[in-house]
């Protein structure tokens, strides 16, 4: 006599599976290996590495300059004197050393 219009069990099950899959893919898009949070971590790491690269390039440039200034082609006597004092502990005869 009375016929109920309720959805079939298959339809409810199908909708639950679709909702669960949607939640899983949303979670993976945010938290996964290639998700939003991982991308932010990679961008921050890239920024830090660029700063470190710039620092290392500046150090290399400075060392190249010092090496060139002590080479056979171009000899900076002041730098040579400073290196002899620092590395070898040399002093001139007319100097007094105070420790």
TORRO-336206 format. One line per field, with one value per residue: residue number from 1; residue in three letters; x, y, z of N, C-alpha, C in turn. Coordinates in steps of 0.1 Angstrom, whole numbers. Layout:
! TORRO-336206
pos <- NUM; ...
code <- ALA; ...
n_x <- X; ...
n_y <- Y; ...
n_z <- Z; ...
ca_x <- X; ...
ca_y <- Y; ...
ca_z <- Z; ...
c_x <- X; ...
c_y <- Y; ...
c_z <- Z; ...
//
This chain:
! TORRO-336206
pos <- 1; 2; 3; 4; 5; 6; 7; 8; 9; 10; 11; 12; 13; 14; 15; 16; 17; 18; 19; 20; 21; 22; 23; 24; 25; 26; 27; 28; 29; 30; 31; 32; 33; 34; 35; 36; 37; 38; 39; 40; 41; 42; 43; 44; 45; 46; 47; 48; 49; 50; 51; 52; 53; 54; 55; 56; 57; 58; 59; 60; 61; 62; 63; 64; 65; 66; 67; 68; 69; 70; 71; 72; 73; 74; 75; 76; 77; 78; 79; 80; 81; 82; 83; 84; 85; 86; 87; 88; 89; 90; 91; 92; 93; 94; 95; 96; 97; 98; 99
code <- UNK; UNK; UNK; UNK; UNK; UNK; UNK; UNK; UNK; UNK; UNK; UNK; UNK; UNK; UNK; UNK; UNK; UNK; UNK; UNK; UNK; UNK; UNK; UNK; UNK; UNK; UNK; UNK; UNK; UNK; UNK; UNK; UNK; UNK; UNK; UNK; UNK; UNK; UNK; UNK; UNK; UNK; UNK; UNK; UNK; UNK; UNK; UNK; UNK; UNK; UNK; UNK; UNK; UNK; UNK; UNK; UNK; UNK; UNK; UNK; UNK; UNK; UNK; UNK; UNK; UNK; UNK; UNK; UNK; UNK; UNK; UNK; UNK; UNK; UNK; UNK; UNK; UNK; UNK; UNK; UNK; UNK; UNK; UNK; UNK; UNK; UNK; UNK; UNK; UNK; UNK; UNK; UNK; UNK; UNK; UNK; UNK; UNK; UNK
n_x <- 8; 16; 43; 76; 99; 128; 163; 182; 203; 227; 231; 236; 259; 276; 278; 290; 315; 325; 326; 345; 368; 371; 378; 402; 418; 419; 432; 457; 465; 471; 487; 504; 533; 538; 523; 507; 519; 544; 555; 558; 578; 599; 603; 611; 635; 649; 652; 669; 691; 699; 708; 730; 745; 752; 768; 789; 799; 809; 829; 846; 853; 867; 889; 900; 909; 928; 946; 954; 967; 990; 1003; 1028; 1027; 1016; 1024; 1016; 1031; 1024; 1004; 1018; 1036; 1018; 1008; 1032; 1037; 1013; 1011; 1038; 1047; 1065; 1085; 1098; 1131; 1132; 1109; 1088; 1075; 1045; 1029
n_y <- -12; 15; 30; 34; 60; 57; 59; 34; 9; 5; 30; 46; 35; 39; 67; 71; 59; 76; 101; 94; 89; 114; 129; 116; 122; 150; 152; 141; 160; 181; 173; 154; 138; 154; 176; 207; 216; 204; 216; 242; 238; 230; 253; 271; 258; 260; 288; 292; 277; 292; 315; 305; 296; 321; 332; 313; 317; 343; 339; 323; 340; 359; 343; 337; 362; 367; 346; 353; 377; 368; 354; 344; 361; 385; 402; 411; 429; 439; 421; 397; 403; 405; 378; 364; 373; 364; 336; 325; 338; 359; 388; 421; 434; 459; 461; 458; 432; 427; 408
n_z <- 0; 11; -3; 2; -5; -4; -7; -24; -10; -23; -36; -14; -4; -26; -26; -1; -5; -25; -11; 8; -9; -19; 4; 10; -13; -10; 14; 7; -13; 3; 25; 15; -2; -24; -17; -6; 18; 17; -6; 3; 23; 6; -9; 11; 19; -5; -6; 16; 8; -14; -2; 12; -9; -21; 0; 0; -26; -23; -5; -20; -41; -26; -17; -41; -49; -29; -35; -61; -56; -43; -62; -87; -109; -100; -72; -41; -18; 8; 15; 15; 36; 57; 58; 63; 89; 103; 98; 101; 123; 122; 128; 124; 128; 141; 156; 185; 204; 221; 245
ca_x <- 0; 25; 56; 85; 108; 141; 174; 187; 215; 238; 233; 242; 273; 284; 280; 300; 328; 329; 330; 358; 378; 373; 386; 416; 426; 421; 443; 469; 469; 476; 497; 512; 547; 538; 512; 509; 529; 558; 559; 562; 590; 609; 605; 619; 648; 655; 657; 681; 703; 704; 716; 742; 753; 758; 779; 801; 805; 816; 842; 854; 858; 878; 901; 906; 916; 941; 955; 960; 976; 1002; 1008; 1040; 1024; 1012; 1028; 1013; 1041; 1017; 997; 1029; 1041; 1008; 1008; 1044; 1035; 1003; 1014; 1051; 1050; 1077; 1085; 1110; 1141; 1129; 1096; 1087; 1063; 1039; 1019
ca_y <- 0; 26; 27; 44; 65; 58; 55; 21; 7; 7; 44; 52; 29; 46; 81; 71; 57; 88; 110; 89; 91; 129; 132; 110; 130; 163; 151; 139; 172; 191; 167; 143; 140; 165; 185; 221; 219; 200; 226; 253; 234; 230; 267; 277; 252; 266; 302; 291; 273; 303; 324; 298; 297; 335; 333; 305; 324; 355; 334; 318; 352; 365; 335; 338; 375; 365; 337; 361; 387; 361; 346; 349; 372; 397; 399; 422; 428; 440; 408; 388; 406; 401; 364; 359; 376; 356; 322; 321; 345; 367; 402; 428; 436; 471; 460; 452; 424; 428; 398
ca_z <- 0; 11; -9; 7; -15; 2; -17; -23; -2; -33; -38; -2; -3; -36; -21; 10; -11; -32; -1; 14; -19; -20; 16; 9; -22; -4; 24; -1; -19; 13; 34; 9; -6; -33; -13; -4; 29; 12; -15; 12; 29; -5; -12; 22; 18; -17; -2; 25; 0; -23; 7; 15; -22; -22; 10; -4; -37; -18; 1; -31; -47; -17; -17; -55; -49; -21; -43; -72; -50; -39; -73; -93; -119; -93; -58; -32; -7; 20; 19; 18; 49; 67; 58; 70; 103; 108; 97; 106; 135; 120; 132; 119; 139; 147; 162; 198; 205; 235; 246
c_x <- 9; 38; 65; 95; 122; 152; 178; 200; 228; 241; 240; 256; 281; 287; 291; 314; 333; 334; 344; 370; 381; 381; 400; 424; 428; 432; 456; 474; 475; 488; 507; 526; 548; 527; 517; 520; 543; 563; 565; 576; 602; 612; 614; 633; 656; 660; 669; 693; 708; 712; 730; 751; 760; 769; 791; 807; 813; 829; 851; 861; 869; 890; 908; 914; 929; 951; 962; 970; 989; 1008; 1021; 1039; 1022; 1015; 1025; 1021; 1034; 1010; 1007; 1034; 1031; 1007; 1020; 1043; 1025; 1007; 1027; 1054; 1062; 1075; 1098; 1119; 1138; 1116; 1097; 1074; 1058; 1029; 1011
c_y <- 13; 22; 38; 48; 67; 53; 40; 20; 9; 21; 50; 47; 37; 60; 81; 68; 69; 99; 107; 92; 106; 134; 128; 119; 144; 163; 149; 151; 182; 185; 158; 147; 152; 175; 199; 224; 215; 210; 238; 250; 235; 244; 274; 271; 258; 280; 301; 286; 284; 313; 318; 298; 311; 337; 326; 312; 336; 350; 329; 330; 359; 357; 335; 351; 373; 356; 345; 371; 381; 353; 352; 361; 386; 395; 412; 420; 430; 428; 398; 390; 402; 386; 358; 362; 367; 341; 318; 328; 354; 381; 408; 431; 449; 472; 454; 445; 424; 417; 399
c_z <- 0; 6; -4; -4; -8; -8; -14; -16; -11; -35; -26; -1; -14; -32; -10; 5; -18; -22; 5; 4; -20; -8; 15; -1; -18; 6; 17; -8; -10; 20; 27; 5; -15; -30; -11; 7; 24; 3; -7; 18; 18; -8; -1; 22; 6; -13; 7; 17; -9; -14; 10; 3; -23; -13; 5; -17; -33; -12; -10; -38; -39; -17; -31; -55; -41; -29; -54; -67; -45; -50; -79; -103; -112; -78; -50; -19; 7; 25; 22; 32; 60; 69; 66; 85; 110; 109; 104; 119; 134; 124; 126; 131; 147; 155; 176; 199; 220; 235; 258
//
